[in-house]
Amino acid sequence: MVRKRPNILVTGTPGTGKTTTSSALAEATQLHHINVGDLVKAKNLHDGWDDELDCYIINEDLVCDELEDTMEEGGNIVDYHGCDFFPERWFDLVVVLQTDNTVLYDRLTRRGYSESKLSNNIECEIFQTLLEEAKESYAEDIVLPLKSDSIQDISTNLSTLAEWVRRWQPST
């Protein structure tokens, strides 16, 4: 089945603006925003709670099973801080949002992250863990790193991504 609308994955360290960008892009393009964290909670697609990391232990198989039909239809923006477990065939574009460490630290501090969770996420950003994960999991020509430090960056990214959606053509 050939999709008539593209699927986009928006990934990056927590605090880089994934949900803000995904929501605004969905509104601008009429694509469907899927926040995987919310989906995991709503549909119980987890294996319990991790007290140390203060988050659900996602069951990747359940998430993929839940999303399979939706992704085949196309027209989705998937928002999640991981990317290596999604099938490569699902995405036409993989956006990796990146944020300056000082900006990211301030954002995560405002969210009330514990010191260990803060440190873990800042390290991920310093070492570009999610960019590397995306490049290892998907064809490099569909991986697009974008700076996401400010409202201006988000606005520029939205314009870039909305234009990409407008120009997208299904593969034959």
C-alpha positions, 0 to 999 in steps of 0.5 A: 500500500502506497501512503498518500501522506508522509509520516514524520518522526520528531525525536530528540532529548527531552526538553528539545521541543518535540511536542511543541514542534509536533503539535504546531506542525500537525496544525499547519499541515493537517497531519495527525500528531501522535505523542508516544508518551501520552499513548503509552499512558493512555493505552497501558503500553508499558511494563511498569514504572521506573522509580529511578528515571521517574517514567514508564518502562515502555513496551516497544513491541506493544507500541509498534503493534498499536501504531502499525495500522495508523502508520501504514495509512500515513499522515502522522507525526510521531513525537518521542525521545527514542527512535531505534525501535520503530520500523524503518519503513514507517518514516519518510523524514526523521527530525532530530531536534537539538538544543544548546546544553545551557538552554536545555538545562534551564528547560529541564530544571523548570520541569523539576527533573531530579539531578540524576535525570537532568544529568542523564539528559544533558549527557545525551545531548552533549554526546548527540546520542539521539542523532547517532541513534537516528543515523544508525536506524534510518537512511541518512538522507531522511535524518534532519537535525534541527536547532531548537534553542528559541521560539525563532528556531521553532518558527524556522523549523516549522516553515522548513518542515511544512514546506517539506510536507507540501513538496513530499511525493509518495514513493512509487 
